[in-house]
């Protein structure tokens, strides 16, 4: 399964979450997307977005100044 990568490096709230929402709509059920962000607010934003939309936040981690998330598209 291919994972699409969405690079939101250098973008501040709300742009990363808006781009994530748009990108996930282009995925099929069960497909995954990796988002890379530098805005620390993205951590809480993606958790809230996942709960509101029903999409699964599979992984959330920090690597130096970057935050990496893997999201799976729900049905």
Secondary structure as UniProt FT lines:
FT   STRAND          3..8
FT   TURN            9..10
FT   TURN            13..14
FT   HELIX           15..25
FT   TURN            29..30
FT   STRAND          32..37
FT   TURN            40..41
FT   HELIX           42..53
FT   STRAND          56..63
FT   TURN            64..65
FT   STRAND          66..72
//
